[in-house]
């Protein structure tokens, strides 16, 4: 059932023999390109002058290699080079500086697999609590709201650490799903997703700032699967800091439960997410959606979400979305129109509206 907009991919690869330590190793190069147009408006007096419109871009090159080790285990390894619009970064968390920081943590991994067990090392690769496939399958990205001067509070990544460098185990249970445990020694909890620090390869001339985040460490336990039920897809994740170096009021936490179920031409989805910040501010988000596949190539969906915060002087942020998806084979068109009341949970922020249309292709 093609209720989601699928993009065909033509893989371009070469076969390499990498010496006696790796037999039958195969290297594959793929890529993707997304171009979008967004228009954003807000009716609050101090926000009107910040309304905007324009294009967005993401381009990515993926390089992967797979084969067998001399001990019989399977392995895969790779990294991606991603350019999101006017990307800038640095070699440490926090941004700024040269472009290297925007590239060094994108889908970097070495996986060692024995049977149904995979040991994974790297960043942005282990399974994660991204929920947009459940809650907005026909549209563009998360349901989180945007405006010119204020960001919505509905949590996206649920404080997940999957984007930071760490080590994990993924256990596949046939007919049930995949269980994972991920450990990160140096996360930096500065945004809704975690951009952990990373040092140079062997540490020459490295300093504390290259390696050490504010949090001592964090772990994440996750599940993605269908419990053996056709048409069902479920995810459940829990993230928590183990210790901190500062005098923060609380440890950063996050958990998400999401699910979707397809029957015939209809898919329904739900999302429940909670986060806790170091200031002990709790944000709770709930959403539900329904998507209808009118044809094998065209889908339409509607989503309603609500988020609230324990911070003082806040009201519920309410999010309404209408999304469309059209599969043109090698190119997909997705669009989302969003209306948000009390953006960021503050009534004086006003109501925000935005629309985004995206063209996507893979090669």
VOMI-267484 format. One record per atom (N, C-alpha, C): atom name; x, y, z. Coordinates in pm, whole numbers. Each point is the difference from the previous one (the first is absolute). Layout:
<recs>
CA/X/Y/Z
...
</recs>
This chain:
<recs>
N/85/-118/0
CA/-85/118/0
C/89/123/0
N/-5/76/-109
CA/88/116/-14
C/-67/125/56
N/-24/1/131
CA/-59/118/59
C/103/107/28
N/126/-36/-7
CA/107/98/19
C/63/31/-135
N/57/116/-9
CA/64/39/-124
C/138/-63/-6
N/16/-95/-92
CA/126/-72/-12
C/80/57/-115
N/132/6/21
CA/88/52/-104
C/90/-110/-50
N/-2/-19/-129
CA/85/-105/-55
C/146/42/9
N/86/-99/15
CA/142/25/17
C/79/-84/-97
N/84/63/-77
CA/92/-72/-88
C/136/1/67
N/48/-116/38
CA/126/-10/71
C/115/-7/-98
N/103/78/27
CA/121/-2/-82
C/112/-50/88
N/59/-112/-34
CA/101/-57/88
C/115/-59/-77
N/107/-30/71
CA/117/-65/-56
C/42/-111/92
N/65/-100/-54
CA/48/-113/78
C/150/17/24
N/39/-5/126
CA/140/16/37
C/43/-119/84
N/121/-46/-20
CA/62/-97/89
C/100/76/85
N/-21/0/133
CA/76/87/87
C/115/-71/69
N/49/-107/-58
CA/113/-70/61
C/-43/-126/69
N/95/-65/66
CA/-27/-130/59
C/-87/6/123
N/-12/117/64
CA/-79/9/123
C/-149/6/-27
N/-39/35/-121
CA/-141/9/-34
C/-23/-71/-132
N/-94/-94/0
CA/-28/-73/-124
C/-134/44/-57
N/-7/11/-133
CA/-122/33/-70
C/-65/128/53
N/79/101/24
CA/-54/126/50
C/-60/79/-115
N/-115/60/25
CA/-69/76/-103
C/-27/141/49
N/41/99/-79
CA/-22/140/34
C/-111/57/-88
N/-93/70/64
CA/-114/58/-70
C/-7/150/27
N/-27/76/-105
CA/-17/145/13
C/-141/36/-43
N/-74/66/87
CA/-135/46/-31
C/-12/147/38
N/-110/60/-33
CA/-21/139/35
C/-146/38/-1
N/-27/120/47
CA/-136/53/-5
C/6/152/-9
N/-109/57/-50
CA/-11/145/-12
C/-144/40/29
N/-17/93/93
CA/-131/55/34
C/4/151/-20
N/-96/52/-73
CA/-18/144/-17
C/-141/36/44
N/-12/104/80
CA/-131/36/54
C/-25/150/-12
N/-128/36/9
CA/-40/140/7
C/-93/15/120
N/29/97/87
CA/-79/21/121
C/-43/146/11
N/-124/19/46
CA/-50/133/32
C/-57/-3/141
N/40/96/85
CA/-37/1/141
C/-57/136/36
N/-111/-1/76
CA/-59/126/45
C/-51/-16/143
N/-11/113/70
CA/-49/2/137
C/-78/129/20
N/-112/-8/74
CA/-87/117/12
C/31/86/122
N/98/-38/83
CA/36/83/116
C/68/128/-48
N/-27/110/72
CA/50/130/-44
C/151/3/-13
N/71/-63/94
CA/146/6/-5
C/60/-109/-88
N/-85/-83/-61
CA/50/-106/-86
C/-22/27/-149
N/-93/88/-32
CA/-35/23/-141
C/120/45/-83
N/85/81/59
CA/115/50/-77
C/104/-109/-24
N/-17/-115/66
CA/95/-110/-14
C/-51/-111/-92
N/-116/19/-60
CA/-52/-100/-93
C/97/-17/-117
N/7/-120/-54
CA/99/-25/-104
C/-46/-110/-95
N/73/-14/-110
CA/-22/-107/-97
C/132/-22/-74
N/17/-119/-52
CA/123/-28/-74
C/22/-148/-18
N/111/-34/-65
CA/35/-138/-31
C/87/-61/109
N/-10/-131/13
CA/87/-77/87
C/63/-113/-80
N/113/-53/52
CA/71/-103/-74
C/69/-98/93
N/-3/-127/-37
CA/84/-101/64
C/55/-91/-109
N/131/-17/1
CA/63/-95/-91
C/91/-90/81
N/8/-125/-39
CA/75/-96/80
C/62/-107/-88
N/125/-34/32
CA/70/-111/-65
C/29/-105/106
N/-35/-127/-28
CA/18/-109/94
C/101/-100/-57
N/99/-34/80
CA/100/-97/-40
C/-4/-115/100
N/-20/-123/-49
CA/-7/-115/90
C/79/-117/-57
N/44/-85/89
CA/78/-118/-38
C/-48/-118/84
N/-9/-116/-59
CA/-42/-117/75
C/78/-122/-46
N/11/-97/88
CA/72/-123/-31
C/5/-90/122
N/102/-87/5
CA/15/-94/112
C/138/17/63
N/5/-17/130
CA/126/2/72
C/64/-139/-5
N/127/-6/37
CA/69/-129/-2
C/-55/-97/103
N/-71/51/103
CA/-59/-90/99
C/-141/-44/-36
N/-45/36/-120
CA/-131/-42/-48
C/-113/97/25
N/23/105/80
CA/-105/99/25
C/-20/87/-124
N/-122/50/-17
CA/-29/98/-104
C/36/139/51
N/35/88/-91
CA/22/137/40
C/-55/94/-106
N/-42/118/45
CA/-32/111/-90
C/62/125/62
N/40/92/-84
CA/60/124/48
C/-31/110/-100
N/-3/123/48
CA/-27/110/-93
C/-9/134/68
N/-21/102/-81
CA/-22/136/47
C/-72/77/-108
N/-57/113/38
CA/-73/84/-94
C/54/143/6
N/-9/69/-112
CA/31/142/-8
C/-131/72/-29
N/-47/76/96
CA/-130/66/-13
C/17/151/2
N/-69/67/-92
CA/5/146/-10
C/-143/51/9
N/-35/56/116
CA/-134/54/22
C/3/150/-19
N/-44/47/-114
CA/-6/144/-24
C/133/67/25
N/0/100/87
CA/124/73/30
C/70/-62/120
N/23/-132/-4
CA/64/-71/110
C/134/62/38
N/18/16/130
CA/132/31/55
C/17/-85/124
N/120/-15/47
CA/21/-81/119
C/139/19/55
N/42/-93/87
CA/135/1/53
C/31/-140/48
N/122/-22/46
CA/38/-133/45
C/-46/-27/142
N/-62/97/66
CA/-56/-22/132
C/-147/38/-3
N/-73/-45/102
CA/-142/32/7
C/-18/150/17
N/-111/51/-52
CA/-32/140/21
C/-2/84/-126
N/49/-55/-112
CA/-9/71/-127
C/105/106/-18
N/-10/72/-113
CA/97/101/-33
C/124/-62/-62
N/87/81/-56
CA/124/-52/-55
C/-16/-51/-141
N/81/-101/-35
CA/3/-46/-138
C/-106/-106/-26
N/-2/-51/-124
CA/-105/-92/-42
C/17/-140/58
N/115/-33/55
CA/26/-138/43
C/-100/-46/105
N/-43/90/88
CA/-94/-41/103
C/-136/-37/-55
N/-36/52/-115
CA/-127/-33/-61
C/5/-136/-68
N/119/-55/-18
CA/15/-125/-74
C/45/-117/87
N/65/26/112
CA/72/-109/64
C/-86/-97/78
N/-129/27/20
CA/-82/-91/78
C/-117/-59/-74
N/0/5/-131
CA/-115/-43/-78
C/13/-147/-38
N/-79/-86/64
CA/-9/-142/-33
C/139/-64/-10
N/77/14/108
CA/135/-58/8
C/-8/-130/79
N/49/-110/-56
CA/-21/-126/71
C/96/-110/-45
N/28/-90/93
CA/55/-132/-27
C/-87/-100/75
N/-64/-90/-73
CA/-88/-101/58
C/63/-137/-13
N/2/-75/109
CA/48/-138/1
C/-118/-89/38
N/-34/-95/-89
CA/-122/-78/18
C/29/-148/7
N/-62/-63/98
CA/4/-145/13
C/-143/-48/18
N/-53/-68/-101
CA/-138/-45/6
C/-96/117/8
N/-80/4/106
CA/-98/106/18
C/49/112/92
N/128/-1/33
CA/56/99/92
C/100/89/-73
N/-17/131/12
CA/91/95/-62
C/60/92/106
N/132/11/0
CA/71/96/83
C/33/119/-89
N/-45/118/41
CA/13/117/-87
C/76/110/72
N/90/67/-74
CA/83/107/53
C/-8/119/-96
N/-22/121/53
CA/-7/117/-87
C/-107/97/46
N/-60/71/-94
CA/-104/98/32
C/-104/4/-110
N/-122/40/37
CA/-108/21/-96
C/-27/-124/-85
N/7/-117/63
CA/-19/-123/-77
C/-92/-100/69
N/10/-14/132
CA/-84/-96/72
C/-146/43/-10
N/-93/-96/15
CA/-141/35/-11
C/-35/108/102
N/-99/83/-36
CA/-25/121/76
C/-148/32/7
N/-40/92/89
CA/-142/28/22
C/-61/104/-94
N/50/11/-122
CA/-67/88/-97
C/-142/-51/-25
N/-97/88/12
CA/-140/-43/-5
C/-76/46/-123
N/65/78/-91
CA/-78/58/-109
C/-58/-104/-95
N/63/-120/-7
CA/-56/-105/-86
C/-132/-51/55
N/-22/13/130
CA/-126/-42/62
C/-106/110/-8
N/42/123/28
CA/-97/105/26
C/-23/93/-119
N/91/0/-98
CA/-16/86/-117
C/59/-69/-123
N/-49/-119/-35
CA/64/-79/-107
C/-12/60/-139
N/-102/78/-26
CA/-17/57/-133
C/67/135/-16
N/36/62/112
CA/47/137/-5
C/150/15/8
N/42/114/57
CA/141/37/7
C/43/4/146
N/82/-95/41
CA/65/5/130
C/-91/-11/120
N/46/62/111
CA/-71/-6/126
C/-121/93/-1
N/-85/-13/102
CA/-114/90/10
C/36/127/76
N/119/7/54
CA/42/115/80
C/-17/131/-78
N/-46/103/70
CA/-35/125/-66
C/119/94/-9
N/-11/94/-94
CA/106/99/-23
C/-63/135/-25
N/67/103/40
CA/-35/135/-40
C/130/80/-4
N/-10/127/-35
CA/122/76/-24
C/84/17/125
N/-62/34/112
CA/78/29/119
C/-15/-99/113
N/-91/-98/-13
CA/-30/-92/108
C/-9/-142/-55
N/58/-95/72
CA/-10/-140/-39
C/-105/-70/86
N/-69/-97/-60
CA/-99/-77/74
C/65/-88/104
N/-80/-45/98
CA/55/-80/109
C/-28/-148/-15
N/-79/-41/-99
CA/-26/-143/-15
C/133/-72/-24
N/41/-95/86
CA/134/-60/-11
C/16/-81/-128
N/114/14/-65
CA/29/-78/-120
C/79/-125/35
N/123/16/44
CA/88/-114/24
C/-10/-61/138
N/-87/51/88
CA/-22/-54/134
C/131/-10/80
N/89/99/-17
CA/131/0/65
C/83/-123/-31
N/-20/-56/-117
CA/72/-122/-38
C/149/27/-15
N/82/-102/29
CA/145/11/-14
C/52/-68/-126
N/-90/-42/-91
CA/47/-75/-115
C/92/81/-90
N/-7/133/6
CA/85/83/-83
C/138/25/57
N/29/-52/120
CA/131/18/62
C/82/-128/-17
N/132/13/11
CA/89/-116/-15
C/-12/-91/122
N/-19/-129/-27
CA/-13/-95/108
C/10/-142/-51
N/-38/-94/86
CA/3/-142/-32
C/-133/-62/40
N/-46/-94/-82
CA/-128/-60/29
C/-12/-144/-47
N/-108/-63/40
CA/-33/-136/-42
C/-143/0/-53
N/-20/-63/-114
CA/-133/-17/-57
C/-27/-150/-12
N/-106/-44/65
CA/-38/-141/-2
C/-129/-17/-79
N/8/-74/-110
CA/-119/-29/-80
C/-69/-124/54
N/-128/12/27
CA/-82/-113/42
C/-96/-30/-114
N/25/-104/-78
CA/-83/-28/-118
C/-148/-8/35
N/-82/65/-84
CA/-143/1/21
C/-48/92/109
N/92/76/61
CA/-35/87/112
C/49/143/-21
N/131/17/-21
CA/55/132/-22
C/146/6/39
N/51/122/19
CA/140/22/35
C/9/77/131
N/79/-54/93
CA/29/65/126
C/140/60/-7
N/19/118/57
CA/132/64/-5
C/33/66/132
N/130/3/30
CA/53/75/113
C/117/82/-51
N/-1/129/27
CA/104/90/-49
C/61/76/118
N/133/9/4
CA/70/71/107
C/89/107/-62
N/-9/121/55
CA/81/113/-46
C/76/57/119
N/133/5/-6
CA/78/48/115
C/4/150/14
N/-34/76/-107
CA/18/145/7
C/-108/76/-79
N/-126/-17/34
CA/-104/73/-72
C/-1/148/38
N/-54/82/-88
CA/-21/142/28
C/-147/30/-23
N/-75/20/107
CA/-144/22/-10
C/-27/149/-17
N/8/45/-125
CA/-22/142/-25
C/-124/27/-83
N/-52/-101/-69
CA/-117/16/-85
C/-89/-121/21
N/-107/-10/-77
CA/-88/-115/13
C/65/-128/-48
N/102/11/-82
CA/83/-114/-36
C/141/24/54
N/76/-106/17
CA/128/9/68
C/115/4/-99
N/83/104/8
CA/119/11/-84
C/121/-22/89
N/41/-123/15
CA/108/-33/91
C/135/48/-50
N/94/16/92
CA/134/38/-38
C/74/-119/-59
N/104/27/-77
CA/81/-106/-58
C/143/51/-16
N/96/-84/38
CA/139/40/-7
C/66/-48/-127
N/123/45/-28
CA/74/-48/-116
C/37/-147/18
N/44/-60/-108
CA/12/-146/-7
C/83/-61/112
N/125/45/21
CA/83/-58/106
C/27/99/112
N/-62/116/-6
CA/8/92/111
C/119/92/1
N/78/4/-104
CA/113/93/-3
C/-49/144/11
N/58/75/90
CA/-33/142/20
C/-145/20/41
N/-66/-104/49
CA/-139/13/41
C/-10/61/139
N/-110/70/26
CA/-25/60/130
C/-133/-51/53
N/-31/40/123
CA/-125/-42/64
C/-120/33/-87
N/1/116/-66
CA/-115/46/-76
C/-31/-91/-118
N/101/-73/-50
CA/-24/-89/-112
C/-83/-121/40
N/12/-41/124
CA/-60/-126/42
C/-116/14/97
N/4/101/86
CA/-85/-2/117
C/-124/85/-17
N/-118/-60/19
CA/-124/74/6
C/-32/33/145
N/-106/78/21
CA/-40/36/136
C/-49/-123/75
N/-74/-86/-69
CA/-45/-124/63
C/113/-100/3
N/13/-74/111
CA/104/-102/9
C/-27/-113/-99
N/-125/-43/-8
CA/-36/-108/-91
C/-151/-9/-7
N/-49/-76/-97
CA/-143/-23/-13
C/-22/-132/-71
N/-117/-57/20
CA/-35/-125/-66
C/-139/11/-61
N/-26/-86/-97
CA/-131/-3/-66
C/-38/-144/-28
N/-121/-36/39
CA/-56/-132/-27
C/-114/17/-99
N/-3/-82/-104
CA/-102/18/-102
C/-53/-129/-57
N/-118/11/-61
CA/-62/-112/-70
C/-69/52/-124
N/18/-71/-112
CA/-72/27/-123
C/-46/-135/-55
N/-129/-16/-28
CA/-47/-128/-52
C/-149/-3/-21
N/-51/-119/-29
CA/-142/-15/-30
C/-68/-107/85
N/72/-61/92
CA/-53/-106/85
C/-60/-116/-80
N/40/-11/-125
CA/-53/-106/-85
C/-137/29/-58
N/-49/124/12
CA/-133/38/-49
C/16/75/-133
N/-56/-54/-106
CA/11/63/-131
C/-68/137/1
N/70/100/-52
CA/-53/136/-9
C/32/86/120
N/51/-59/108
CA/31/75/122
C/147/40/3
N/27/120/47
CA/137/46/21
C/5/76/132
N/92/-39/88
CA/7/57/134
C/142/43/31
N/16/111/72
CA/130/37/54
C/-18/44/145
N/101/-30/82
CA/0/41/140
C/144/25/42
N/28/119/57
CA/136/38/36
C/3/72/134
N/109/-22/71
CA/24/68/128
C/145/45/5
N/24/130/28
CA/134/57/8
C/17/68/136
N/119/-15/59
CA/25/64/129
C/149/23/21
N/32/116/54
CA/136/27/45
C/31/-85/123
N/127/-38/16
CA/39/-73/120
C/65/90/104
N/58/112/-44
CA/66/91/94
C/28/131/-73
N/33/105/79
CA/32/129/-59
C/118/62/74
N/67/95/-67
CA/113/69/60
C/-41/132/65
N/-119/49/-31
CA/-40/130/51
C/-105/-15/111
N/-55/112/42
CA/-98/0/109
C/-141/11/-55
N/-29/-69/-109
CA/-133/5/-61
C/-105/-53/96
N/-121/50/-15
CA/-110/-41/87
C/-40/-145/-23
N/6/-45/-125
CA/-46/-135/-33
C/87/-59/-110
N/-11/-129/-20
CA/66/-68/-110
C/-90/3/-123
N/62/11/-116
CA/-76/-1/-124
C/-59/-139/-24
N/-128/-4/-35
CA/-68/-126/-26
C/-90/16/-122
N/-38/-111/-57
CA/-97/2/-109
C/-54/-139/-26
N/-127/-7/-34
CA/-52/-127/-46
C/-112/23/-99
N/-14/-95/-90
CA/-100/10/-106
C/-60/-137/-27
N/-131/-3/-20
CA/-71/-118/-48
C/-79/43/-122
N/18/-68/-110
CA/-72/31/-122
C/-43/-126/-71
N/-105/9/-77
CA/-49/-117/-72
C/-83/43/-120
N/-2/-85/-101
CA/-91/19/-113
C/-54/-136/-42
N/-119/3/-57
CA/-63/-124/-43
C/-68/24/-134
N/34/-83/-97
CA/-55/11/-134
C/-104/-108/-24
N/-117/43/-47
CA/-102/-97/-42
C/-64/52/-127
N/20/-76/-107
CA/-51/45/-129
C/70/127/-45
N/-80/100/-35
CA/55/127/-47
C/21/101/112
N/-27/-38/122
CA/5/93/113
C/110/-40/97
N/75/101/48
CA/100/-19/104
C/-27/99/112
N/-7/-49/122
CA/-17/87/116
C/129/-3/81
N/32/113/64
CA/124/9/77
C/-21/77/129
N/81/-33/102
CA/-4/71/128
C/143/25/46
N/17/105/81
CA/131/35/53
C/-18/55/140
N/84/-46/93
CA/0/50/138
C/146/20/39
N/37/123/34
CA/140/31/27
C/9/92/121
N/101/-24/86
CA/24/84/116
C/150/25/13
N/36/123/37
CA/140/35/23
C/13/75/131
N/119/-12/62
CA/34/76/120
C/133/68/-23
N/8/129/25
CA/124/75/-20
C/78/8/131
N/123/51/-8
CA/82/14/120
C/-56/105/96
N/-90/85/-48
CA/-69/96/87
C/-128/-60/57
N/-18/-131/-22
CA/-116/-75/48
C/-131/48/-63
N/9/51/-123
CA/-119/34/-76
C/-44/-123/-79
N/-124/-39/21
CA/-55/-117/-68
C/-91/45/-114
N/19/-62/-117
CA/-86/28/-116
C/-65/-130/-42
N/-129/6/-21
CA/-79/-118/-35
C/-69/26/-134
N/20/-91/-94
CA/-63/13/-132
C/-82/-123/-34
N/-117/23/-60
CA/-87/-109/-44
C/-50/35/-140
N/-11/-101/-86
CA/-49/24/-135
C/-66/-124/-56
N/-91/21/-94
CA/-66/-110/-71
C/-17/42/-145
N/0/-98/-90
CA/-11/30/-143
C/-78/-108/-72
N/-50/36/-116
CA/-62/-95/-91
C/45/33/-142
N/38/-101/-76
CA/50/19/-136
C/-77/-92/-93
N/-42/55/-114
CA/-79/-75/-97
C/76/-7/-132
N/24/-122/-48
CA/65/-20/-129
C/-107/-3/-108
N/-23/113/-66
CA/-104/7/-102
C/33/-88/-119
N/129/-4/-37
CA/48/-89/-105
C/133/-58/50
N/64/-83/-81
CA/128/-56/41
C/110/106/5
N/-24/116/-62
CA/102/105/-6
C/-38/128/74
N/-125/13/43
CA/-45/126/60
C/-63/-26/136
N/48/73/104
CA/-52/-13/136
C/-31/138/57
N/-96/3/91
CA/-36/121/72
C/-15/-34/147
N/50/87/87
CA/-4/-29/143
C/-37/122/82
N/-56/-26/119
CA/-34/106/95
C/56/-39/137
N/59/97/70
CA/63/-24/130
C/-43/109/97
N/-25/-43/124
CA/-28/96/107
C/94/-30/116
N/67/103/51
CA/92/-17/111
C/-17/108/104
N/44/-32/121
CA/-8/96/109
C/122/-18/89
N/56/110/47
CA/116/-4/88
C/-18/99/113
N/44/-39/120
CA/-4/91/113
C/129/-10/79
N/30/105/74
CA/125/10/74
C/-28/31/145
N/88/-49/88
CA/-16/30/143
C/52/139/35
N/59/69/-98
CA/48/135/26
C/-118/92/30
N/27/103/80
CA/-107/92/40
C/-53/79/-119
N/-127/42/10
CA/-64/89/-97
C/-8/-62/-139
N/-28/-130/-9
CA/-15/-63/-129
C/-140/-58/-15
N/-44/-6/-125
CA/-126/-65/-34
C/31/-111/-99
N/-99/-77/-37
CA/23/-109/-94
C/31/54/-139
N/104/-56/-61
CA/29/23/-141
C/-80/-102/-80
N/-81/45/-96
CA/-86/-89/-77
C/40/7/-147
N/20/-118/-61
CA/56/-8/-135
C/-95/-78/-90
N/-32/59/-115
CA/-83/-67/-100
C/75/-5/-132
N/2/-117/-63
CA/71/-17/-126
C/-89/-68/-104
N/14/45/-123
CA/-51/-71/-117
C/120/-27/-91
N/19/-127/-40
CA/117/-36/-78
C/-38/-77/-125
N/80/16/-105
CA/-19/-69/-126
C/130/-65/-43
N/-8/-113/-65
CA/117/-64/-56
C/-30/-60/-136
N/89/21/-96
CA/-21/-49/-136
C/129/-62/-51
N/-6/-127/-33
CA/117/-74/-45
C/9/4/-152
N/107/59/-51
CA/22/10/-145
C/112/-93/-45
N/22/-107/74
CA/108/-92/-35
C/131/48/58
N/92/49/-82
CA/128/46/53
C/-7/130/79
N/-112/69/-8
CA/-20/125/75
C/-131/-8/76
N/2/43/126
CA/-121/7/82
C/-28/145/36
N/-128/33/5
CA/-45/133/42
C/-78/-17/130
N/41/71/104
CA/-70/-1/128
C/-29/142/42
N/-115/21/63
CA/-38/134/43
C/-73/-8/133
N/21/101/83
CA/-69/10/129
C/-42/144/23
N/-126/17/41
CA/-52/130/43
C/-30/-13/149
N/50/96/79
CA/-7/-12/146
C/-61/126/61
N/-85/-20/101
CA/-59/111/75
C/24/-28/148
N/59/96/72
CA/37/-20/140
C/-59/112/85
N/-70/-40/106
CA/-50/95/99
C/97/7/117
N/24/120/50
CA/84/20/118
C/138/-65/-19
N/68/38/-105
CA/128/-63/-30
C/96/13/118
N/72/-107/28
CA/92/-12/114
C/-72/0/134
N/-133/-16/-3
CA/-75/-6/125
C/-18/133/69
N/10/110/-75
CA/-16/134/56
C/-103/74/-84
N/-109/43/62
CA/-109/62/-74
C/42/126/-73
N/90/77/60
CA/42/126/-62
C/85/-21/-124
N/50/-123/-22
CA/76/-28/-122
C/-90/-5/-123
N/-130/-9/21
CA/-92/1/-112
C/-14/-136/-67
N/-69/3/-113
CA/-24/-121/-79
C/88/5/-125
N/56/-114/-33
CA/94/-8/-111
C/-55/-90/-109
N/31/35/-124
CA/-38/-82/-114
C/121/-13/-92
N/18/-120/-53
CA/105/-15/-100
C/-37/-111/-96
N/61/7/-118
CA/-19/-101/-103
C/136/-32/-59
N/22/-128/-28
CA/126/-44/-58
C/-27/-104/-106
N/70/15/-113
CA/-8/-96/-110
C/142/-49/-29
N/17/-131/-11
CA/134/-55/-18
C/6/-97/-118
N/105/14/-79
CA/33/-97/-105
C/117/-85/49
N/-11/-132/-13
CA/103/-89/51
C/38/-103/-106
N/128/-32/-5
CA/45/-107/-89
C/117/-72/64
N/17/-126/-34
CA/114/-80/45
C/70/-59/-123
N/128/-24/14
CA/75/-55/-112
C/114/-88/51
</recs>
